[in-house]
Amino acid sequence: MTDPLMNLYNRAPVAVDRGEGVWLIDTDGRRYIDCVAGIATDALGHAHPALVAALTQQAGKLWHVSNIFRIPGQEALARRLVDASFADCVFFANTGTEAVECAIKTARRYHHVNGQPDRIDIIGFAGSFHGRTYAAINASGNAGYMEGCGPRLPGFVQLSLDDADGLADAIVRPTTAAVIVEPVQGEGGARALSGEWLLRLRELTRRHGVLLIHDEVQSGMGRTGRLFAHQWFDGAAPDIMALAKALGSGFPVGACLATADAARGMTPGVHGTTFGGNPLAMAVGIAAFDTIAEESTLANARAASADFFARLEALRARFPDMIAEVRGKGLLIGLKMIPNNREFMGVARDHGILVAGGGENCVRLLPSLLITPEEIAEAVRRLETACVAARGALEQAA
């Protein structure tokens, strides 16, 4: 029989049935420690009671209207985001890639209304990932996403994160509109940018009238132990920021945040959405925000990160032939593998732990921010059994 699904995913052989906190249970009843979490999306684990309550209560009232009307939940969640960040205003979308599209349009519109319509260039970086829509794949640092999709769009420049001189030269060009960067690269291999790097970028962009866009779709909303990853460094705040994933903690919610000055070109009719910011999404988003923004949640994420990194460094020391490096920030953790990372993901799955892939031959651990010390210990124990199995397979193959 022909598969009715478009053949776009190489899906793992796990048919998921339900989730409980950090645990994912398949249709056969097997339990896995979920360190994928919907790719850093299920920040509060599965079936968190606050989210379930918000969803069910709102579902009985109102799902969708249109942005031609006021939606009080949008105003409430936008106020929370503005009060907790650098931003003055918010546009709600459904996904991270939509938030990035809005960010790009916001940056270009800013220069247009300022009388500099030629300033359209968006500087991005190798290893970056900004989503799957057409502008987002042009901004991303993976040429493979463009293959067969037609010509590159004008106005997108790719640089290396390590090319300081090239970045400085690109920023001063009269056609440059903005720089887009992930403070912690996710798909690029859990690469955390230093405060020194981010602050230098902030100073350069400000000096030359270039807008700074942070893509915190994966690193934002508590993933690094602060509400937003750039908040680890005073003075690093951007002009525009894209959020999603944990913002809805499993329900589709995206957002583009901006200062009032950066958003000056975003006037009625310039941009819009049918589903973004609908009452159902906003109810869940408010519940997710309120839970993630609690100091107890952020403190748990920081403590869990320290515990994980200590245990994983010890694991690397025991398996130097398996793990080359432990990297990342907070609970966006990367293990740079020596064996093929995709093959190791399968071995880990066979031993009851789900991990995500990443660039530079990494696997990523992206667990719930509420993971407990006991669950961390069990996750690392299962990774250890996977390392033993992978080592044995390599020895047998040799």
PEWO-V411042 format. One line per field, one symbol per residue. ss: DSSP state (@ for helix, = for strand, . for the rest). phi: phi as a letter, one per 40 degrees, with the letter a starting at -180 (. if undefined). A space follows every 10 residues. Layout:
ss = ???
phi = ???
//
This chain:
ss = .......... .....===== =.====.... ====..@@@@ .....=..@@ @@@@@@@@@. .......... .@@@@@@@@@ @@@.....== ===..@@@@@ @@@@@@@@@@ @@@....... =====..... ...@@@@@@. ..@@@@.... .....====. ...@@@@@@@ @....===== =..==..... ==..@@@@@@ @@@@@@@... =====..... ........@@ @@.......= ===.@@@... ...=====.. .......... ........@@ @@@@@@@@@@ @@..@@@@@@ @@@@@@@@@@ @@@@@@@@.. ..=======. .======... @@@@@@@@@@ ..==.===.. .====..... ..@@@@@@@@ @@@@@@@@@@ @@@@@@@.
phi = .ccccccbbc cccbccbaba gcbbbcccgc bbccbbfggg cccbgcfcdc cccccccccc bacabaccbc bdcccccccc ccccaccbaa bcbbaccccc dccccdcccd ccccgbcccb cbcbbdgcab hbcccccccc cbccccdgbg ccccgbbbbc cccccccccc ccccccbabb acdbcccchf cccccdcccc cccccccbgb cbbbcbdccc fgdcgbdbcc ccbdgcdcca abbafcdbfh ccababbacc ccccccbdgc aaaccdgcdc ccccccccdc cccccccccc cccccccdcc ccccccccbc cbbcabahag bbbbbccccd ccccdcccdc bgbbbbcacf fcbbbbcdcc dcdcccdccc cccccccccc cccccccc
//
